[in-house]
């Protein structure tokens, strides 16, 4: 068992950002065709962070010691407009994107988000199918917005929730929001048809292991999908310590003391969660019980088929959740652009075709060798590119 490795809280610092090449150089890039990276991974999933602000201060994401009231958030004029985002989405669809996930920060804090969703819902994939438009939220505003989100064209939602016990919930989120408000939002989203609803629970040792069974029981009874996420070393500020990681296999064993579970096939290549269904007394899958999933970035890396690319609120592309380098294309998206969509497409294809990112697999080897320096490299904060 490797010794605990701690990434201490430190002053926030950004990863390297690469500026785009000059247009005359870009014109010589080959036209993108069948875009894959050197590990044969296509672009299928675009995750767009709409805002770098959040009304929670979860310790594994935006600890208040770093994200203080005086924190230097992006100015409104630095955040991409909806028109700029739609322009980029059309380019990404041309490169093979089939799914768009809106994230944050807390994306429901972005004013007029329904307008953006409405425009996204009018787009279609290369094959003419409707885009899969999803959103990840902390659920605090979901109760009052679920109806308008569905009407605008949102397909489904994922809600981050780490405890049912109100004291635990408020401690984890470092907020005064009652957990009942989040549950109300989840039920309202289900009533509006924003499903199947997925609930993401980050499990951190010494914090919320006692909530595993209550959470599973609650959402099993309501036919929803509960996904357990191993505590990850995202960004530089969350004080990650491997001794606080609860491995997915341990969570599964805990669940199996209460229910019989059966592994399920993945819905698609690149799915992050390994799926398990509940078995009823007759030995069959219970169609009304929902399911559980395990996102095991620490103990079972899934880099081999990762097809996700991320866009920050200010127009920087990141090829990995744990990226130390971003690619700034914001200057190409300003009003009266001097660069066409075809050249932007060439550039995105070019950086994807250089992509070798497989941080989680690299981390496994690093843990065996104990190089603390590996975990102290600057990485983009999750609040800037979502989960």
N, C-alpha and C positions, 0 to 999 in steps of 0.2 A: 504493500500500500504506500503510495507516494506521500511524502511529508506535506503538511499544509503549506500552500503558497498563497501569500496575501498580496493583493494589489491595494496599497494604501490609498485612502482619500488624498487627493492632491489637487492643486489648483487646475481648473479646467484648461485644457489646451487642445487646439484643433489638429487634426492630421494634415498631412501635406495636401495641397490642392494644386493640380496641374492645369495650367491655362491652355486653351485650345491652340492648335497651330494656325499659321497664317493661311488665309483663304487660297492663295496661289499654290501652296503645298497640298492643301486638302483636295484640290481639283484633280490631283494625280492619283488619289486613292482609288482602288478598284471599286466598282459598283457592288453593293452588298447582295450576295446570293447565298441562300442556304446558310445563314449565319450561325456558326457554332464556335465555341472556344476550343483551345487545344485539347481539352479533355472531352470533347464531343458533346458539350452541354449547349442546348439552344437557349434563346431568350423566350420565355413564355409568360413570366409573371413580373409586372411592373408595380412597385410599391412607391406610392407618392406621399411624402410627408407634407401636409398642408400648412403646418404651423409648428413652431418650436416651443410653444407654451403649453402648460397643463395646469389644471386646478388641483391636482394631487401632487404629493411629494414622496412617492414610493421610494424606499431606500435602495432598491436594486436598479432604479432608473434615474430619478431626479432627486437625490438627497438634498434636504434643505440647507445643509452646510455649504453646498456648492451653488445650488440654484436658489439664491437668496432674493429678497425683494429688489436688491440692487444689481442683480445679474443682468448682463448686457444681451438681452434678446434681440433678435432681428428687428430692424425698423420695418414698418409696413411697406415702404417703397423698395425694400430689398427682397420682399417675398414675391414669388411668381404670381402673376395674375391668372385668372381662370382661362383667359384666351391663350396665354402662353402655355399653360398646362395642356389644354386641348390640342394645341399645335404639336406639342411633343408627343402626346398620346397617339395622334395620327401617324407620326413618324415611327413610333415603336410598334404599332400594329403592322406597319409595312415590313418590320423586321421579325414579325412572328408572335408578338405579344397577344395573348388570349384572355388574360385576367389582369384586372387593375384593382389594387387594394389601396384605399385611402387611409392614411395613418397620421400620426402627429409625432410628438406632443399629443394633445387631445384634439382630434380633427373636428369635433363638433363645436369647438371654440372659433372655428373659421367662419366668419360671417358670410351668409349667402351660399353655404355649401350645397344646398339643394339646387341652385342654379348650375353649379359645376356637374352634379350628378345627372341633371337633366340633359346637359350637353353630351356627357359620356354615354348616356343611354341611347343616344342617336347614332353612335358609332357601331361598327361591326368588325369582326375579324376578317382575315384574308379569305377565309372560306365562306364568308357571308353570314356566319352565326352571330348571335348577340354576344357582346362582351360579358364576361362574368365580373360584375362590379360589386366589390365588397368593401366593408369598412370595419376597422378595429377601434374600439372606444372603451373608455373606462366606465361608461354607462350612466354617468351622473346627469347627463342632459337627454338621455334616450327616451324617457317616458314622454316628454313633451314634444320630441322631434320625430319619433318613430313613424307617425302617420305621414308627415311631409316628406321624409326620406324615402319611404316606399312609393309615394305618389310621384316623386321625382324620377324614380327608376332604379333605386338601389336594390340589389339582388338579395343580399343577406348581411348579417352583422356577426362580428365576433366581439365578445365582451370580456375584458380582463377583470377577474375577481379572484382574490386569493384567500378569502375566508367568509364564512357565514356568520360567525360570532362577531357582534358589533364592536366589541372592545378590540379584538384582534384585527378586524378590518380597519378601524380608525388608526391603530398603531402602525400597520403596514403602510397605509396611504398617507400617514402623517397629516390627517385632515379631520374635519368635524362632520363629514358627510355620513349619514346613517346608511348602513348596508341595505336597509329596506328600500331606499331610493333606487339603488342599483337593481335590486330584484324587481321593483316596479317597472323599471325601464326594460328589463329582459322580458317580462311577461307582456308588456305592451308591444315590443318588437315581434314577439311570437304571434300575438293576436293580429298584427298587421301583415303577417306573412313574410317577414324578413328572416326566413329560415332555410335550411336547418340552422338553429342558433348554436353557435359554438362558444363555450366558456373556457377561457385560458386561465389556469391557476399555476403561478410560479411557486414551487415548493422550496422552502429554505429551512435547513435544519436549525432547530432551536427557535423557530419562529411560528410555523403554521402546520407542522406535520399532523397535529391533532385535528386539523380541519379536513383531512383527506377523506375520511369515511363520511362525515356529515355532508360534504360537498357532493360526493358521489351519490349518496342516497337521495339528496334533494333533487339533483338534475336527472337521475335515473327515473324517478317517479314522474318527471315531467317530459320525458322523451327527448332530452337535449344531449348535446355532445359536450362532454367535459374533457379537456385536454390538460395533462400535467406537464409542466415545463421545468426542466432542470435549471437551477440558478446559474446564470451565465456571466462571463467576464466581459460584458458589453461596455464599451467606453472606458473612461479612466477614473470615474468618480464613485463607483458603487462599493468599493472596499471588498471586492470579490475574494473569497477564500474557499478553496476546494473542500475544506472540512465542512462547509455549510451546504454542500451539494447533496441532495437526496437522490440517489440514482433511480432511474425509472424502474429498474428491476425490483428495487425495494418497495416502491409504491405499488407495483403490480402485486407483489407478494402480500402486501397489506390488504389490498382489495380482495384478493382471493381467499382471505379468511372470512369474508362475508358473502361473496358471490362466486358463481362459476362463470368464467370468462373464456371466450374463444377468439383467437386471432382472426382478423378480417383482411381481405385483400386491399391494397391501396386503390384509391379512386383513379389516380393518374400518376404518371412518372414525375418524380420531383415532389410528391406530397411529403410534408415535413413530419407528420405524425404517424406513428404506427398505431393502427386501429384495433380495438378489441370490442366485442359485443357481449351482452349479458345473455346467459343461457337460462331458460326457464325450467320448471320441474319436469317437463316432458323431454328435456335434452335438446330442445331447439332454441334457436336465437329468438329472443323476445323482441318483436317488432315495435313494441310500445316503450321499451326501456331506454332508448337512446344508445349511446356507446361511450367508451372512454378512449382517449388517445394519449400517446407519450411522445413528447418532443425532447429528444435526448442528445442535445448538442455536445454535452460534456463526455458522456460514456459511450455513445454509439453515433459517431459522426455520420452525417448524411450528405457530405459534400459532393459525392460522386455524381449525383443527378440534380444538383442545385441549379435551377433555371431562373433565379430571381435577380433583378437589378433594381436599385433604389435611387430615388430622386429626393434631394433635400428641399426644404422650402425656398431656398435661395438659388436653386438651379445648379446644384452640384450632383453629379452621378457617382454612385458608389457600387462596386461590384460584389460587395460582401457585407454582411451585418457587422463584421469585425474589422472593417477596412481601415487601413492606415493612410490611404491615398484616395482622393476624390478627383473628379474631372469636371471643371467648371465650364458650363456652356451657357451661363446666364447672359453674357454679352451678345450672344447670337439670337437671343429671344426678345431683345428690346424693340420698341416701336420703330417702324420704318427699317426693318432688318436689311442688312446688306448681304445676307447669306441665305441661300435657298434651302428648302427642306431636303433636297437631294444631297447636299453637301453635309448637312447635319447628320443625315442617315449614314453617310459614308463614315463619318467620324465615330459615331456610336458603334457601328459595325466593327470598325478598326480596333477600338479599345476592348470590345468584347472578344475579338479574335486573338487578343494578347492575354486574355484573362486566365490566370493560373490559380486563383484564390481557392484555397481549401483549408481555411484557418483551423477549423475544428479537428481535422485530421492531423494537422501540424501540432496542435495543442496536445494531443494524446502523446506524441513522442516527446514533446517538451516537458510534460509532467514527469516522465520517466527519468529525465536527465536533470531536473530541477534548475533550469536556467531562468531565474527570476526576471532577468532582463526581458525575456520574451513577453512577459505579461505587463511590462511597463512601457511598451511602445505606444505612442499616441494612437488612439482609435476614436472614430467618430462616436459621439454619444447617441444612445438609442433614442433619446428625445428629439434628435434631429432627423432620424431616418425611420423611425417606427421599428416594430418587432419583426 
